[in-house]
Each structure stands twice: as structure tokens, then as C-alpha cells.
């Protein structure tokens, strides 16, 4: 009888040891899963995601131009009413002060736009109206490319602006959003023919 009892005691001891080792592994894996979930949640709410800016519409409110055939100094002058859209995909709001942007024609600045400072709410977008004037004139001998653009009645304009501000989260993240667009100003019809934004 005593031999039987002794062997039973020896068999139970390793089983208890393996159970405690298994529990340690399970609790360790469970702790790592909780920690990973915590990092994901913190990253979702605290790390700022990229913002987006684009032009939703551009209207030509006034337009004057002189083509190369009727004048030795061709020019164009237009007033553009633009709607800028800023999208914030973050948990916190994005706030930026008044900013400036430029409009280029063939690498030269032909207009400046002023964007009023705003606050864009979390997970939302805002639209703001911007009115600006663009003009270009070559008083000396006009270049061939400018003469051709005036003659065909199509001016390609680039729009660019950088809005620097902060995404207000648990941790403040300084961010900026770039506005980069390309538009075709149709001189004959007095409209923006095409508009692309990146």
C-alpha cells in the first residue's frame, strides 16, 4: 500500500508544475495582447493623420485679356472666386492662422490668395471662400509661349498654399496641409475649363 501511495504522489507533482508553466505562458500572452491593443488605441487617438486640402470650385467673376494679334503687349487679368476645402481625419481639431498661397503661370507668380485662419473640427471638413486676382503682362517682346497661350485662349494656372497649424490631441502635433492644384482658364468662354488637385 505504501508503495502505491508513493507512486501516486510522484505522478501528481509534475502535473502541477506543467499547469503553472502553462498559466504563466497564457497570462504573458494575454498581457502582450492587452498591451498591443492599448498601443493601437493610443496611436489611433494621439498620432495625427495627414490632412487634405483641395479646391472644390473656381468661378471667373471678371476677365479681361488682349491677344497678340491686336496688341504688341498681350495680357490677361481675371478675378477668381475659389472654394477651398480642408479635411481633418483626426480625433482632435486642426487649427491654423491666416495663411497665404500663390497662383503661378508658367513658373511666375501671377496672383496671391489669402486664406483666413480657421478651426476644422475632428473627423470633419470645412470650406472657405477665397477671392483673388490674377494678372500677367509682358511689356517687352512677348515670349512665343505666352503669345500662343493667348492666341488659343487657354491659360494654365497652378495654385499652391501651405496651411501650418496644430492638430489638438492629447499630445500637440504640429502639422501642415498643402494645397496643390492645376486649372485651365478658358479666355474665350471666361470659365475654368479643368481643375485638378493632388
SULKAJO-V837522 format. One record per residue. N is the residue number from 1. SS is DSSP state (hx for helix, st for strand, lp for the rest). D_LAST is the distance of its C-alpha to the last C-alpha in Angstrom with 2 decimals. Layout:
n:N ss:SS d_last:D_LAST
n:N ss:SS d_last:D_LAST
This chain:
n:1 ss:lp d_last:86.68
n:2 ss:hx d_last:85.59
n:3 ss:hx d_last:84.00
n:4 ss:hx d_last:81.96
n:5 ss:hx d_last:80.72
n:6 ss:hx d_last:79.77
n:7 ss:hx d_last:77.67
n:8 ss:hx d_last:75.87
n:9 ss:hx d_last:74.94
n:10 ss:hx d_last:73.60
n:11 ss:hx d_last:71.41
n:12 ss:hx d_last:69.76
n:13 ss:hx d_last:68.72
n:14 ss:hx d_last:66.06
n:15 ss:hx d_last:64.55
n:16 ss:hx d_last:63.97
n:17 ss:hx d_last:62.38
n:18 ss:hx d_last:59.90
n:19 ss:hx d_last:59.01
n:20 ss:hx d_last:58.15
n:21 ss:hx d_last:56.06
n:22 ss:hx d_last:54.16
n:23 ss:hx d_last:53.60
n:24 ss:hx d_last:52.24
n:25 ss:hx d_last:49.72
n:26 ss:hx d_last:48.66
n:27 ss:hx d_last:48.33
n:28 ss:hx d_last:46.38
n:29 ss:hx d_last:43.87
n:30 ss:hx d_last:43.67
n:31 ss:hx d_last:43.05
n:32 ss:hx d_last:40.24
n:33 ss:hx d_last:38.57
n:34 ss:hx d_last:38.87
n:35 ss:hx d_last:37.49
n:36 ss:hx d_last:34.47
n:37 ss:hx d_last:33.84
n:38 ss:hx d_last:34.15
n:39 ss:hx d_last:31.58
n:40 ss:hx d_last:29.08
n:41 ss:hx d_last:29.73
n:42 ss:hx d_last:29.51
n:43 ss:hx d_last:26.24
n:44 ss:hx d_last:24.79
n:45 ss:hx d_last:25.95
n:46 ss:hx d_last:25.85
n:47 ss:lp d_last:22.92
n:48 ss:lp d_last:19.76
n:49 ss:lp d_last:16.63
n:50 ss:lp d_last:13.11
n:51 ss:lp d_last:12.00
n:52 ss:st d_last:8.86
n:53 ss:st d_last:8.43
n:54 ss:st d_last:7.37
n:55 ss:st d_last:9.76
n:56 ss:st d_last:11.99
n:57 ss:st d_last:14.40
n:58 ss:st d_last:15.73
n:59 ss:st d_last:19.47
n:60 ss:st d_last:21.59
n:61 ss:st d_last:24.73
n:62 ss:st d_last:26.60
n:63 ss:st d_last:26.41
n:64 ss:st d_last:28.89
n:65 ss:st d_last:28.94
n:66 ss:st d_last:31.64
n:67 ss:lp d_last:31.50
n:68 ss:lp d_last:33.07
n:69 ss:lp d_last:36.03
n:70 ss:lp d_last:37.40
n:71 ss:lp d_last:36.79
n:72 ss:lp d_last:36.85
n:73 ss:lp d_last:34.03
n:74 ss:lp d_last:31.13
n:75 ss:st d_last:28.61
n:76 ss:st d_last:26.09
n:77 ss:st d_last:25.74
n:78 ss:st d_last:23.63
n:79 ss:st d_last:23.07
n:80 ss:st d_last:19.77
n:81 ss:st d_last:19.65
n:82 ss:st d_last:16.17
n:83 ss:st d_last:15.40
n:84 ss:st d_last:13.00
n:85 ss:st d_last:12.47
n:86 ss:st d_last:12.66
n:87 ss:st d_last:13.18
n:88 ss:st d_last:15.71
n:89 ss:lp d_last:16.64
n:90 ss:lp d_last:19.56
n:91 ss:lp d_last:23.30
n:92 ss:lp d_last:23.73
n:93 ss:st d_last:22.42
n:94 ss:st d_last:19.87
n:95 ss:st d_last:21.42
n:96 ss:st d_last:20.27
n:97 ss:lp d_last:22.37
n:98 ss:lp d_last:21.80
n:99 ss:st d_last:19.05
n:100 ss:st d_last:18.26
n:101 ss:st d_last:15.39
n:102 ss:st d_last:15.76
n:103 ss:st d_last:15.25
n:104 ss:st d_last:16.00
n:105 ss:st d_last:17.83
n:106 ss:lp d_last:18.54
n:107 ss:lp d_last:18.14
n:108 ss:st d_last:20.27
n:109 ss:st d_last:19.61
n:110 ss:st d_last:20.72
n:111 ss:st d_last:19.98
n:112 ss:st d_last:19.49
n:113 ss:st d_last:18.18
n:114 ss:st d_last:19.78
n:115 ss:st d_last:18.33
n:116 ss:lp d_last:21.27
n:117 ss:lp d_last:21.64
n:118 ss:st d_last:21.45
n:119 ss:st d_last:22.04
n:120 ss:st d_last:19.76
n:121 ss:lp d_last:22.05
n:122 ss:lp d_last:21.94
n:123 ss:lp d_last:20.02
n:124 ss:st d_last:18.96
n:125 ss:st d_last:16.55
n:126 ss:st d_last:17.51
n:127 ss:st d_last:16.86
n:128 ss:st d_last:18.10
n:129 ss:st d_last:19.19
n:130 ss:st d_last:18.69
n:131 ss:st d_last:20.89
n:132 ss:st d_last:20.75
n:133 ss:st d_last:22.54
n:134 ss:st d_last:21.41
n:135 ss:st d_last:24.18
n:136 ss:st d_last:25.11
n:137 ss:st d_last:28.58
n:138 ss:lp d_last:30.28
n:139 ss:lp d_last:33.92
n:140 ss:lp d_last:35.19
n:141 ss:lp d_last:34.90
n:142 ss:lp d_last:31.55
n:143 ss:lp d_last:29.49
n:144 ss:hx d_last:29.42
n:145 ss:hx d_last:25.65
n:146 ss:hx d_last:25.79
n:147 ss:hx d_last:28.86
n:148 ss:hx d_last:27.26
n:149 ss:hx d_last:24.14
n:150 ss:hx d_last:26.57
n:151 ss:hx d_last:28.89
n:152 ss:hx d_last:26.44
n:153 ss:lp d_last:25.05
n:154 ss:st d_last:21.33
n:155 ss:st d_last:19.43
n:156 ss:st d_last:15.86
n:157 ss:st d_last:14.34
n:158 ss:st d_last:11.46
n:159 ss:st d_last:10.74
n:160 ss:st d_last:10.48
n:161 ss:st d_last:12.15
n:162 ss:st d_last:13.13
n:163 ss:st d_last:14.97
n:164 ss:st d_last:17.59
n:165 ss:st d_last:19.78
n:166 ss:st d_last:21.50
n:167 ss:st d_last:21.22
n:168 ss:st d_last:24.87
n:169 ss:lp d_last:26.21
n:170 ss:lp d_last:29.55
n:171 ss:lp d_last:28.30
n:172 ss:lp d_last:26.29
n:173 ss:st d_last:22.96
n:174 ss:st d_last:21.38
n:175 ss:st d_last:17.62
n:176 ss:st d_last:14.85
n:177 ss:st d_last:11.44
n:178 ss:st d_last:9.00
n:179 ss:st d_last:7.66
n:180 ss:st d_last:5.79
n:181 ss:st d_last:6.33
n:182 ss:st d_last:8.83
n:183 ss:st d_last:11.90
n:184 ss:st d_last:15.31
n:185 ss:st d_last:18.30
n:186 ss:st d_last:21.24
n:187 ss:lp d_last:24.33
n:188 ss:lp d_last:26.85
n:189 ss:lp d_last:25.71
n:190 ss:lp d_last:24.26
n:191 ss:st d_last:21.03
n:192 ss:st d_last:17.29
n:193 ss:st d_last:17.30
n:194 ss:st d_last:13.69
n:195 ss:st d_last:10.41
n:196 ss:st d_last:6.84
n:197 ss:st d_last:3.81
n:198 ss:lp d_last:0.00
